[in-house]
Amino acid sequence: MKLKIAALILIAGTFCSAGCRKFLLVEPVDKLSGNAFWKKPADVEAYVSDMYGQFRDKLSSTSFIAASGELRSGQVRMSPETDDPVRRAYIDVAGQNDLLGLIAPNAKWNTTNFNFPSMTKWKEFYRVIQSANIMEEELAKRTIPELSTGDLNRYTAEAVFIRCMTYLFLVRLYGDVPYYTEAYLSKPLPRTNMVTVIDNCIADLEKRVNDLPWNYKDPSMRAVRATKGGALAMLMYMHMWNAGFDKGKKQEHYEKTVALGKELMQSGTYKLLPIEEFHNIFKGRSQEGLLEIAQNYNYGETLSLYASFSDMLLHVPYKSGHTFSMGFFRASFLRMLYPEGEQDMRRLLWFDQYMLADNGRFMFLKFTNVYAHAGEGGNPDDNVIIFRYAGVILLTAEAMAETGRTDEAVALLNIIRDRAGAPRYIATGVDNLRQAIYIEQAKELMGEGVYYFDLVRTGRVMDQKWCYYPLSADQFERGGWTWPLSPSVMDNNPLMTLNNYWTN
């Protein structure tokens, strides 16, 4: 059965050959699965599980989370003591936004393990989207006798959830992208304005959010499968992205984010764990988790060795074979987030005495659960966090600050600061509140792959206080925050264009 599912997904996701004149073509359903599939709940469960697997494989293709969401801020530097200075130079290259240098095929890091050119290719993401579209259509037109109406609606909602999650990643990477929900598309598509893409995803997910459960009976599915809480969080992040680019409707997006955040918090489904239990948060499947990509070192279910952010910010005893860390967060950045003399348990738990060393002695201890021992060479197996409850609280606080709900925003900000053992924030004006919330987001979500995207959506990517090598206003408008696209995306599609910032 596993081989059958793998073949099904491969066919569903395979792009046209060089001789094909159709864009995003998939085989007709009678060739795809015949009469042997979509017959029982196990078929549906296997299909949706493989969709998550496809998404996970894309994140494992390179140091995806670090390269997309952390390194481009320039707040991480290569360690001067690294024992691999040629290959690990990518840390500084990414931080300078030299993405053409980062993806150069002859760069030493790409001729070995890192494969950064994969960041310019969206084919794997569209395989996930194709699979979701097929699943939505097949469930709508077929009768599966053993599948209840509730489960049918849940699986359909899960397909929509996965599709929207994938589009969110695509937009944050490339800006405008082709958008479609048709299962068996056979015509070329141009790129759609990213605001429209996100608006469409919001509309689709809103129709299905109530078909998703708050929780599953099986605890192993907590946070690693679509839930109503995960969908509400995704809607919030999509609204906040569009608030940064659709200026005429930003207040509407902020208001909707506040409403979604309140619904999620009032559900009583999620809670913040004590900060001393942070290992349980990042091990995964905790009551703080909303959406995660699962890893398990003991069972070999991990991202590739160089995909983990931990790979570059740890050394022995947490990273076997590395006397020094490959990189470090700049001390100037950390001093801004953690003022001298201000109490904060995250400072004590997530860093050691070399927090401000600006060299290879630095370690970031946030992700240090089960880790490899001498001779094993692996990374800690913490889950990859996509959304978690603390982030939702802070996002709600941000939207509240933008809609004049200052007291409510301060209250939410202080929930996170209380959990961290940090002094409570006292309101001193809306601009100071905005900054305090942003600092809290930078501290709380550090290393979780959202910092650069927050820089982009808030415009702080143009401010050296937050981005070490800031973009100019002109560079930002021309798409300097996007990733270059491989010319292969134009194969057999006369309507396709590349990201001009990287081609001119």
C-alpha positions in Angstrom: 0.0 0.0 0.0 2.8 2.4 0.9 4.4 1.9 -2.6 1.0 2.5 -4.2 0.5 5.7 -2.3 4.0 6.9 -3.1 3.4 6.2 -6.8 0.1 8.0 -6.6 1.6 11.1 -5.1 4.5 11.1 -7.6 2.1 11.0 -10.5 -0.1 13.6 -9.0 2.8 15.9 -8.5 5.0 15.4 -11.5 5.4 18.4 -13.8 5.4 18.1 -17.6 8.4 16.7 -19.5 10.3 19.0 -21.8 8.1 18.1 -24.7 4.8 18.7 -22.9 3.1 22.0 -23.7 0.8 22.0 -20.7 1.5 23.6 -17.4 1.1 21.7 -14.1 -0.4 18.7 -15.9 -1.4 15.6 -14.0 -2.6 12.3 -15.3 -6.4 11.7 -15.7 -7.9 10.0 -12.6 -8.6 6.7 -14.5 -4.9 6.4 -15.0 -4.0 7.9 -11.6 -5.8 5.5 -9.3 -8.2 3.4 -11.3 -10.9 1.7 -9.3 -8.6 0.6 -6.5 -8.2 3.8 -4.7 -10.5 6.2 -2.7 -12.5 3.2 -1.6 -11.9 3.2 2.1 -10.9 5.6 4.9 -7.4 4.0 5.0 -6.8 5.3 1.5 -7.7 8.8 2.5 -5.6 8.7 5.6 -2.6 7.4 3.7 -3.0 10.1 1.0 -3.2 13.0 3.4 -0.3 11.6 5.5 1.8 11.6 2.4 0.9 15.2 1.6 2.5 16.2 5.0 5.4 14.1 4.0 5.9 15.9 0.7 5.9 19.3 2.6 8.3 18.0 5.1 10.7 16.7 2.4 10.8 20.2 0.9 11.8 21.7 4.2 14.5 19.0 4.4 16.0 19.8 1.0 18.4 22.3 2.5 18.7 24.5 5.6 15.3 25.8 4.7 14.0 27.3 7.9 17.3 29.0 8.7 17.9 30.3 5.2 14.4 31.7 4.7 13.4 32.9 8.1 16.5 33.7 10.1 19.8 34.2 8.3 18.7 36.9 5.9 18.3 39.3 8.8 22.1 39.5 9.1 21.8 39.0 12.9 23.6 35.7 12.7 27.3 35.6 11.7 29.7 32.8 10.9 32.0 31.9 13.8 35.7 32.8 13.3 36.6 29.5 14.9 34.5 27.2 12.6 36.4 24.2 11.4 34.6 24.5 8.0 35.1 28.2 7.0 34.7 27.6 3.3 31.4 25.9 3.4 29.9 27.7 6.4 30.6 31.1 4.7 27.0 30.8 3.5 25.9 32.2 6.9 27.4 35.6 6.1 26.5 35.4 2.4 22.8 34.9 3.3 22.9 37.6 6.0 24.1 40.1 3.3 21.2 39.2 1.2 23.6 38.0 -1.5 21.2 35.3 -2.6 22.7 35.0 -6.1 26.0 34.1 -4.4 24.2 31.8 -2.0 22.6 29.7 -4.7 25.6 29.7 -7.1 26.0 26.1 -8.3 29.8 26.2 -7.9 29.7 27.6 -4.4 31.5 25.1 -2.1 28.4 24.7 0.1 26.2 23.8 -2.9 28.7 21.2 -4.3 28.5 19.3 -1.1 25.5 19.2 1.3 23.5 22.4 1.4 21.8 22.6 -2.0 20.6 26.2 -1.6 19.5 26.3 -5.3 16.5 24.2 -4.2 15.2 27.3 -2.5 14.6 28.8 -6.0 12.4 25.9 -7.2 8.8 25.7 -6.3 8.0 22.4 -8.0 7.8 20.5 -4.7 5.4 23.0 -3.2 3.1 22.7 -6.2 3.2 18.9 -5.9 1.6 19.4 -2.5 -0.9 21.8 -3.9 -1.8 19.4 -6.7 -2.2 16.6 -4.3 -4.5 18.8 -2.1 -6.6 19.8 -5.1 -7.0 16.2 -6.2 -8.0 15.1 -2.7 -10.6 17.8 -2.5 -12.2 16.9 -5.8 -12.1 13.1 -5.3 -13.7 13.4 -1.9 -16.4 15.6 -3.4 -17.4 13.2 -6.2 -16.8 9.7 -4.7 -18.7 7.7 -2.1 -16.6 6.0 0.6 -19.1 3.9 2.5 -17.1 3.6 5.7 -16.3 7.3 5.9 -18.7 9.3 8.0 -19.9 12.7 7.0 -17.9 14.3 9.8 -14.7 12.6 8.7 -15.4 13.4 5.1 -15.7 17.1 5.9 -12.6 16.9 8.1 -10.4 15.4 5.4 -11.7 17.9 2.9 -10.9 20.7 5.3 -7.4 19.2 5.9 -6.8 19.3 2.1 -7.7 23.0 2.0 -5.6 23.6 5.2 -2.5 22.0 3.6 -3.0 23.9 0.3 -3.3 27.2 2.2 -0.3 26.5 4.3 1.7 25.8 1.1 0.6 29.0 -0.5 1.5 31.0 2.5 5.1 29.6 2.3 5.2 30.3 -1.4 4.1 33.9 -1.0 6.5 34.6 1.8 9.3 33.2 -0.4 8.5 34.5 -3.9 5.8 37.2 -3.7 3.4 36.7 -6.6 2.9 33.1 -7.5 0.6 31.0 -9.7 -2.7 30.3 -7.9 -5.1 27.5 -8.7 -7.4 25.0 -6.9 -8.4 23.0 -9.9 -7.5 19.3 -9.6 -6.5 18.5 -13.1 -5.3 21.8 -14.5 -3.9 21.7 -18.1 -3.3 25.3 -19.1 -0.4 27.7 -18.5 -0.9 30.1 -15.6 0.7 33.5 -14.9 1.7 34.7 -11.5 -1.2 36.1 -9.4 -0.7 39.1 -7.1 0.3 37.8 -3.7 -2.4 39.8 -1.9 -5.0 38.1 -4.0 -3.5 34.7 -3.4 -3.7 35.2 0.4 -7.2 36.7 0.2 -8.3 33.6 -1.8 -6.7 31.3 0.8 -8.4 33.2 3.6 -11.8 32.8 1.9 -11.2 29.0 1.2 -10.0 28.3 4.8 -12.8 30.3 6.4 -15.4 28.0 4.7 -13.7 24.9 6.2 -12.3 25.9 9.5 -15.3 24.6 11.5 -14.9 21.2 9.9 -11.6 20.7 11.7 -11.4 19.4 15.3 -9.9 21.3 18.1 -8.1 18.1 19.1 -7.7 14.5 18.0 -8.3 11.5 20.2 -4.9 10.2 19.2 -2.3 12.3 21.1 0.3 11.5 18.5 -1.6 13.7 16.0 -1.6 16.8 18.3 -0.1 19.8 16.4 1.3 17.7 13.6 -2.1 17.5 11.8 -4.6 20.2 10.9 -6.8 21.4 13.7 -9.2 24.3 14.1 -6.6 26.1 16.3 -4.0 25.6 13.6 -6.4 27.0 11.0 -7.3 30.0 13.1 -3.5 30.7 13.6 -2.9 30.4 9.8 -5.7 32.8 9.1 -4.2 35.2 11.6 -0.8 35.0 9.9 -2.3 35.5 6.5 -4.3 38.5 7.6 -1.2 40.1 9.1 0.8 39.4 6.0 -1.8 41.2 3.8 -2.0 44.0 6.4 1.6 44.8 5.5 1.0 45.0 1.8 -2.7 45.9 1.3 -2.6 49.2 3.0 -6.1 50.2 2.1 -7.5 47.2 4.0 -4.9 46.9 6.8 -7.4 47.9 9.5 -9.8 45.3 8.3 -7.0 42.7 8.5 -6.0 43.8 12.0 -9.6 43.6 13.2 -10.0 40.1 11.8 -6.8 39.0 13.4 -8.0 40.3 16.8 -11.3 38.4 16.4 -9.5 35.2 15.4 -7.0 35.5 18.2 -9.8 35.9 20.7 -11.6 32.9 19.4 -8.6 30.8 19.7 -7.6 31.9 23.2 -11.2 31.6 24.5 -11.4 28.0 23.2 -9.5 26.8 26.3 -7.7 24.3 24.1 -4.2 25.6 24.4 -2.0 26.9 27.2 1.5 28.2 27.8 3.8 25.7 29.5 6.0 27.0 32.3 9.2 28.4 30.8 11.2 25.7 32.7 9.4 23.1 30.6 10.6 24.7 27.3 12.1 21.3 26.2 8.5 19.9 26.1 7.4 22.8 23.9 10.0 22.1 21.3 10.0 18.4 21.6 6.5 18.8 20.2 2.9 17.8 20.5 2.5 19.9 23.7 -0.6 22.0 24.6 1.3 25.0 23.3 1.7 23.5 19.8 -0.6 24.6 17.0 1.3 23.3 13.9 4.6 21.5 13.8 6.7 19.2 11.5 7.5 16.2 13.5 11.0 14.8 14.1 12.1 11.8 16.1 15.8 11.0 16.3 15.4 7.6 17.8 13.2 6.4 14.9 15.3 8.1 12.2 12.5 10.6 11.4 14.5 13.7 11.2 15.2 16.5 8.7 18.5 16.0 6.8 21.7 16.7 8.8 22.2 20.2 7.4 18.5 21.3 7.4 18.3 22.0 11.1 19.0 25.5 12.5 20.6 23.7 15.4 23.3 22.5 13.1 25.1 25.9 13.0 24.5 27.2 16.6 25.6 24.2 18.8 28.8 22.4 19.6 29.8 19.6 22.0 28.1 18.2 24.1 25.0 19.1 22.1 26.6 18.7 18.6 28.9 15.8 18.2 32.2 16.5 16.6 32.0 20.4 16.7 34.4 22.0 19.2 32.9 25.4 18.3 29.6 26.5 16.9 29.5 27.4 13.2 27.6 30.6 13.8 26.3 33.0 16.5 23.7 35.7 17.1 25.4 39.1 17.1 25.9 40.4 20.7 24.6 43.8 19.6 21.3 42.3 18.6 21.0 40.2 21.8 21.8 43.2 24.0 18.9 45.1 22.3 16.6 42.2 23.1 17.9 41.5 26.5 19.0 44.7 28.2 21.7 44.3 30.8 20.3 43.8 34.3 16.8 42.9 33.1 15.6 39.6 34.4 14.4 37.1 31.8 14.4 33.3 32.2 14.8 32.8 28.5 18.2 34.5 28.8 19.2 31.9 31.4 17.7 28.8 29.8 18.3 29.4 26.1 21.8 30.8 26.4 24.9 30.1 28.5 27.7 32.3 29.8 29.0 32.8 26.2 25.7 34.4 25.0 27.5 37.7 24.1 30.8 36.1 23.0 30.5 36.9 19.3 32.5 33.8 18.5 32.2 30.0 18.3 31.8 29.5 22.0 28.2 30.8 21.6 25.4 28.3 21.8 21.6 28.6 21.3 20.1 26.1 23.7 16.5 26.5 22.8 16.4 23.3 20.7 18.4 20.7 22.7 16.2 17.8 23.3 17.3 14.2 22.4 20.7 14.8 20.7 23.4 12.6 19.2 26.3 11.4 21.3 29.9 11.1 20.3 30.3 9.5 16.9 26.7 9.7 15.9 26.8 13.1 14.2 23.1 14.0 14.4 21.2 17.1 15.4 18.6 17.6 18.2 15.3 16.2 17.2 13.0 19.0 18.3 9.9 19.5 16.1 9.9 22.2 13.5 7.5 24.8 14.8 5.2 26.5 12.3 2.7 28.0 14.7 2.5 27.9 18.5 0.3 29.5 21.1 2.8 32.1 22.4 3.2 33.4 18.8 -0.6 33.7 18.5 -0.9 35.7 21.7 1.8 38.1 20.5 0.2 38.4 17.0 -3.1 39.3 18.6 -1.4 41.8 20.8 0.2 43.4 17.7 -3.1 43.6 15.9 -4.7 45.1 19.1 -2.0 47.8 19.3 -2.8 48.7 15.7 -6.5 49.0 16.4 -6.3 51.2 19.5 -6.9 48.4 22.0 -3.8 49.4 24.0 -4.9 48.0 27.4 -5.8 44.6 25.9 -2.5 44.5 23.9 -0.5 45.3 27.1 -2.3 42.5 29.0 -1.5 40.0 26.3 2.1 41.1 26.1 2.5 40.7 29.8 1.1 37.1 29.7 4.2 36.2 27.6 6.5 38.3 29.8 5.1 36.8 33.0 5.7 33.3 31.6 9.4 34.3 30.9 9.9 35.8 34.4 10.5 39.2 32.7 9.3 42.6 34.2 5.8 43.6 33.2 5.5 46.2 30.5 3.9 49.5 31.5 2.2 51.4 28.6 4.1 54.5 27.5 2.5 55.3 24.2 1.5 53.3 21.1 4.9 53.5 19.3 6.7 52.2 22.4 4.1 49.4 22.7 4.6 48.4 19.1 8.3 48.1 19.7 7.9 46.2 22.9 5.6 43.7 21.2 8.1 43.3 18.4 11.0 42.8 20.7 9.0 40.2 22.5 8.2 38.4 19.2 11.9 38.5 18.3 12.9 37.0 21.7 10.1 34.4 22.1 10.2 33.1 18.5 13.9 33.3 17.9 15.1 30.4 15.7 11.6 29.3 14.7 11.9 30.7 11.2 9.6 33.7 11.3 11.9 36.7 12.1 12.7 37.6 8.5 9.1 37.3 7.4 8.1 39.6 10.3 10.8 42.1 9.1 9.2 42.0 5.6 5.6 42.3 6.5 6.2 45.2 9.0 8.7 47.1 6.8 11.4 46.7 9.4 13.6 45.0 6.8 14.4 48.6 5.8 15.6 49.5 9.3 19.2 48.7 10.4 18.1 48.5 14.0 16.3 45.2 13.1 18.0 44.1 9.9 21.8 44.3 9.9 22.0 44.9 6.1 18.7 46.7 5.5 17.1 47.0 2.1 16.5 50.5 0.7 12.9 51.5 -0.1 13.7 51.0 -3.8 15.1 47.5 -3.2 12.1 46.6 -1.1 9.6 47.8 -3.8 11.5 45.9 -6.5 11.3 42.6 -4.5 14.7 42.5 -2.8 13.0 40.5 0.0 12.0 37.7 -2.3 14.0 34.7 -3.4 15.4 34.4 -6.9 13.4 31.9 -9.1 15.1 29.2 -11.1 14.6 29.7 -14.9 13.1 26.2 -14.8 9.8 27.7 -13.5 9.3 29.1 -17.0 9.6 25.7 -18.8 6.6 25.3 -21.1 4.9 28.3 -19.7 5.0 31.5 -21.8 3.0 33.3 -19.2 5.6 32.9 -16.4 8.1 35.5 -15.3 11.0 35.6 -12.8 11.6 37.9 -9.9 13.0 40.9 -11.7 15.1 42.1 -8.7 17.4 39.1 -9.2 17.6 39.2 -13.0 18.3 42.9 -13.7 
